[in-house]
């Protein structure tokens, strides 16, 4: 009987220790879903630009998939994201972190970031 109680205590102690380890994880350990954000001076954002425009038409941050409607994109900067965009004609263009990418003056309908 004592051996069974000691075993139960050991299991409870192990569970408590693992719970404490999870509680100690940083709050930002979970990934933020890909979403449109207000454009600002944050260089980690993805920014999409239209023809002859210095003002971004849309800025995004996070990871995952998002359907969008960005018309006649001339270029975009990738910030801290890597992944791909899907053009309206179904073609994909991959990108890595920290790139300036030509948008080919096509409509972008989907963004995927890793």
C-alpha positions in Angstrom: 0.0 0.0 0.0 2.8 2.4 0.9 4.5 1.7 -2.4 1.3 2.6 -4.3 1.0 5.9 -2.4 4.6 6.7 -3.1 4.0 6.0 -6.8 1.0 8.3 -6.8 2.9 11.1 -5.1 5.7 10.7 -7.7 3.1 11.0 -10.6 1.5 14.1 -8.9 5.0 15.7 -8.4 5.9 15.0 -12.0 2.7 16.5 -13.3 3.1 19.6 -11.1 6.7 20.1 -12.3 5.6 19.9 -15.9 2.8 22.4 -15.3 5.3 24.8 -13.7 7.5 24.4 -16.8 4.6 25.3 -19.0 3.6 28.3 -16.9 7.2 29.5 -17.1 7.0 29.7 -21.0 7.1 33.2 -22.4 3.7 34.7 -23.2 4.8 35.3 -26.9 5.8 31.7 -27.4 2.7 31.0 -29.4 2.6 32.2 -32.9 0.4 35.1 -34.0 -1.9 34.3 -36.8 -1.4 36.1 -40.1 -3.5 39.2 -40.1 -3.7 42.7 -41.6 -2.2 45.4 -39.4 -1.9 49.2 -39.5 1.1 50.2 -41.6 3.8 51.9 -39.5 7.6 52.0 -39.3 7.8 48.4 -38.1 10.3 46.7 -40.5 9.0 43.3 -39.5 5.7 43.8 -41.4 5.0 42.6 -44.9 4.2 45.7 -47.0 2.5 45.6 -50.4 2.8 48.6 -52.8 0.8 49.7 -55.8 2.1 51.3 -59.0 4.1 54.5 -58.3 3.2 54.6 -54.6 5.4 55.1 -51.6 2.4 54.5 -49.3 1.7 50.7 -48.7 -1.7 49.5 -49.8 -1.6 46.8 -47.1 0.6 45.6 -44.3 0.5 42.1 -42.7 2.1 40.3 -39.7 2.1 36.8 -38.3 2.1 33.3 -39.7 -0.4 31.2 -41.5 -2.8 31.7 -44.4 -4.9 34.6 -45.4 -7.1 35.3 -48.4 -6.7 38.9 -49.5 -7.6 41.2 -52.4 -4.6 43.3 -53.3 -5.0 44.8 -56.8 -2.1 45.5 -59.2 0.7 45.0 -56.7 4.0 46.4 -58.1 6.2 45.2 -55.3 6.3 44.1 -51.7 8.7 43.8 -48.8 8.7 40.6 -46.7 9.8 41.9 -43.3 10.4 38.9 -41.0 8.2 36.6 -43.0 8.9 33.8 -45.5 6.4 31.9 -47.5 4.5 32.6 -50.8 1.8 34.7 -52.4 -0.8 33.4 -54.8 -1.7 35.6 -57.8 -5.2 35.7 -59.2 -4.1 33.5 -62.2 -3.1 30.8 -59.7 0.6 31.2 -59.9 2.7 31.2 -56.7 5.7 33.3 -55.9 7.9 32.3 -52.9 9.8 34.7 -50.8 12.3 34.7 -47.9 12.8 37.0 -44.9 14.1 40.5 -45.6 13.4 40.6 -49.4 12.1 43.3 -51.7 10.0 41.4 -54.3 8.6 42.5 -57.6 4.8 42.0 -57.6 4.6 41.8 -61.4 1.6 44.3 -61.5 -0.8 41.4 -60.8 -3.6 40.9 -58.2 -2.6 38.9 -55.1 -5.4 36.8 -53.7 -3.7 34.7 -51.0 -0.7 35.1 -48.6 1.0 32.2 -46.8 3.7 32.8 -44.2 5.7 30.2 -42.3 
